[in-house]
Amino acid sequence: MSTPPLLTVEGLNVAFESRGHFFLPAVRSVDFTIGDGEIMGLVGESGSGKSATMMAVMGLLPPRARVTGSVKFRGEELIGRGERFLRRFRGARIGMIFQDPMTTLNPLLSVGAQIAEAVRIHDRSVSARAGMERAVELLELVAMPSPRQRASQYPHEFSGGMRQRAVIAMAMANDPQLLIADEPTTALDVTIQAQIMELLQRLCSERKMGLVLVTHDLGVVASVANKVAVMYAGRLVECGEVTDTFQAPLHPYTRALLDSLPKLEERVARLNAIPGAPPSLAGLPSGCAFHPRCRIATDRCTLEDPVLRRIRERDVACHRADENVPMTLAVPEDVP
């Protein structure tokens, strides 16, 4: 009997309560799987539902959120389970790196004490001394300079890159099988970004750990991920192998994201931009949510929401994905 995938998400929906009765659809019918040692990049504009998806996987959404669908870890269902059950997974088997390391860390406790606490809360047999030794080991694992000295220091004494390393060490405290990294390189300089991504890649390779990388940075995804999932207005619109998806995108939104990136070989007055803005959750357009911003939309796109279907070894939600129509984004006019 084959081992179930590390993480299987099927038909995941997240809606938020508004004014006591109306629910805003933040995540709609999301499906994906993560295997051992696999790195998946989850990309899309702000508000597309990336963080809400992964917070639903972790069971960390507030009570006003309504979550339906299925999230299975090694075949074991997590949706609908109680807090006591979920604590067995969070931190121990599924780790998470949150967006802002400064707000993640407690300013009143030393960094070492916080990492030791993450170890001891899942293994009560670990003494305080052993917990601190484990904290030093973890700081050394994430290439923290002078780890023993840093373990006794407080978050305000750390630089942004060092705080991010400390948060990664905390997430790795119990050797999780799956790590969710929500914007792990935000606000870091490019040198520290490269070091942190190299660290995460090494951990995945050495420990066969799965990694979901939530980010806006397509360059980071292209350099470290095995596959990419592109989200728009709460839905996955394209999912496939990174190289194939970035070299020949099948969804116009994926193409628009790639066209908006600066290119070294081109000199232009302004970067390309996707026209318009993402839709509000309270007023999603009929049909395909991307059609008001799409250069190849047809009448069918305005009326019928496309389903995610398999095309050329990829899952794509676009009525015209198999028509080979040009999707190049026009260069915006110069501002007077």
N, C-alpha and C positions, 0 to 999 in steps of 0.2 A: 504494500500500500504506500503510495507516494505521500511525502510530507506536504501539508497545505502551505500555500504561500505565506510569507511573513505577515503581510497585511493585505486584506481584500476589502475593498469598499465598493458597495453595490447600491445604486439608487439612493444615494445620500441626499437628504433634503434638510435645509435649515431655514426656519422662518422666525422672525422676531416680532414680538407683540408690540402693537402701537395703539395707544388710546384705549387700552383695555380689551380690544376684540379683534382688531385688524392685524393680519400677519404679513410682514414684508419678506418676500422670498430672497434670502441672501445666497443660498446654495440650492441648485436645482438638478436633481437626478445625476449626481456625480458618480462615476465608476472608474476605478483603477486598481492595480495590484502592485505590490512591492515585493521583490524576492530577496534572498540572502545576498548581501554584498552589492546590491543594486542602488544606484543613485538616481533619483528622479527630481528634475527641476519643475516646480510649479510656478508658472509665470502669468503675468497679466497686469493691467493697470490697477491703481489703488481702488479699492471698493469692488473688485471683481469677485471676491469671495474666497480668496486663497487662505487667509488666516482663519476665517470662520470655518472652513472645511477642516483644517487641522485641529482647531480647538474642539470641534465636534468629535473628531477621532479620539482625542484625549479625554473627552467628557468634561471639559472645562468651561462650557458656555453657561451664561447666567440662567436662572429659572425662567426668565421671560422668553427664552429661545425654545422653539419646538423642533425637535430633531427626529426624523424618521429615516427609514432605510436600514442598511446593514453595514456594520464595520466588524470584521473578523480578524483577530490576531491569532495566527496559527490555527485557524478554523474555529476559534472560540468567539462567540458573539459578545460585543461590548455595548451595543446600543440597548438601552432599557435596563441595564444592570445598575445596582445600587452603588453608592459611594464606597462602601466597605469593599465590595468586589473590585471596583476600579482601582483602588489604592494598591492592589497586588500588582497591577500593570504599570501605573504611572511611576516613573522614577526607577523602577526595578527592571522592567522589560521594555518599556518605551520611555525614552528620555526626550526632553524638549529644551531647545535653546530659544528663549524668548527674545523679542525684538530689541528691547532696551536693557543692556546689562546694568546700567546704573540704578534703574528702578527694580530690577530683579534681585540685586544684592541688598541685604539689610545693612544700612550704614552704621548700626550700633554693635555689630558683631564683626570679629575678624574674619577674613576670607577663609582661613583654615577652619575656623569653628563652623562656618556655614557649610563647607564641603563635608566636614566630619559628621554634621547633623544629617546630611543627605544619606550618608552611609549607614549611620546607626538607626535611623528611623525604619529601615528595612531589615536590619539585622541587630536585634537587641543584645546579642551576645558580644558584640564589638564594644570594647571598653573605650573610655574617652581618650586614653593615650593612643590606643590602636587606631582610633578614628582620625586623630591628628596625623599619625604616621601615614595613613592612607591618603589623607588630604595632600601631604607633601609629595607622595608618589604620583598623585593625579596632576598636581601642578607641574611636576617634572615631565609627565607624559605630554602635556600640552605645550612644552617648551617654554615654560615660565622661567625667566632668569632668577637665580638665587631662590629656588622654591621654598626652602625651609624658612628663610627670612621673610619672604612674601606671605607665607601662611599666617604669620602673626600680625600682619598689617591689615588696615581697614580699607574699604573700597575707595574712599576719597584719596588714598595715597597711591592709587593705581592710575595709569593712563587708560585711554579708551580701549586700546588693543589688549592691555593686560586684564582689564575687567572682562572683556569678551572671552579671553582664554580661561579666566576663572569660572565664568558661566558654563563654558564647554566642559571644564573639569568637573563641575557639579553635575552636569547632565550625564557625564560618563561614570559617575561615582559607583554605580552598581552594574557596570558592564551591560548596558541595554542592548537588546538585539535590533532595535529600531530607534533611530534618532531623527527627530523633527527639528529642523533649523529654520526659524522664522527670521528672515533678513539678518543672517549672522554677521554680515560685513557692513551693515549700514553705518555711515558716519566714520568709517575707518579709512585711513590713507591706503593707497594701492599696494604699498609694500606689506602692510599688516594684513590686508585682504588676501594677498597671495599666500602668506604664511598660514593663515587660518584655513583657507581652502585646501592647501596642501596637507595640513594636519587632518582635516576631516576625510580627505581621500585616503590617507594612510590608515586611519582607524577603520574605514570600511574595508580596505584591502586585507589588513592583518586580522581583523576580527569577524569578517563576513557580516558586518553590520549593515543593515539597510538604512538609507538616508533619504529623507524628503527635504529638498532645499527650496524654501519659499523665498522668492526674490524677484526684484524688478530687473536685475542685471543679466541680460541674455548672454553677455560675454562670459560670465562666471559659469552659467549653465553649459554653454558650449564647451568650456574647457574641462569640466569635471563630471558632468552627468552622463549616464547611459541613455536615459530617455527624458522626454520633456512633455509636460501637460500644460496646454494653454487655456486659461480661463477668461471668460467674458460674461459679465452680467450674471454671475452665479453658475454658469454652465461650462463644462469642458467643450471647447470647440475643435481642438486638435490634440492628438496624443500619439506619440510614436518615438522611434529612435532619434536621438539628437541630430546626428549627421544628416540623415535623410530629411528630417523636418526642416532644418535650417537651410539646407541646400536647395530644397524644392518644396516650399510650403504649399499646402493644398487649400488652406482656409485664408480668405482675404485679410482677416484680422492678424493672423500670424505673419503674413507678408507685410502688412502695414507696420507691425512692430519692428520687423527686421529692416524695413526701408527707412525707419525713423532714426536708426543708429548712424553715428558719424562714420565715414569711410576715409581711410588714409589716402586712398588713390584719387579721391575726388575733392575738389575745392569749390565750395558753393557759398553764396552769401548767407543762406539760412539752411538749417537742417529741415528735412522733410517732417511733416507733422500729420497725424491722423485728424481729419476734419471733425468738428463737433466735439462732444463730450460723452462719457459713458452715461447710460440712462439711470434715472432714479429708480430705486427698488419699488417705490410707490406708484411709478408710472411706466412700467416696462412697455415698449411698443409691441404691437401685434406682430405675429410672424417671427422672423429671425430678429433677435435683439440688436444685432449689428447692422441691420439693413439701412437705418438712417445715415450711417457713416460709410457705407460700402460703395465702392465705385462700380461694382458689377451687379448690383441688386436688380432683380426683376419683380414683376407683379407678384409672382409666386412667393418671393422672399418676404413681401410685406404682409402676406396672409397666412402662410404656413410655416410653423416652427420646424426647422430641419432636425431630424433625429441623428444621433451619432452612428455612423455606419463605417464599415471596413472598406478602405480604398487604398490600394498599393501598400499594404502592410501597415496602414495607419488608421486610426479612428478619427473621422472628420464629420462635423455637423455643418454641412453646407450643401445646398441644392445643386450648386454648380461646380463642386470639387472635381468631378471627373470630366469636365468639358474642355480643359486646357485653355481657358480664357486668360488673356493678359490681366495681371493684377498689380502692375507697378503703380505705386503711389505717386501722384503728381507733386512736383515741387511747389510749395506755397508761394504766392506772390509776395514780393518784397513789401515791407511796411513803408508807406510814404515817409 
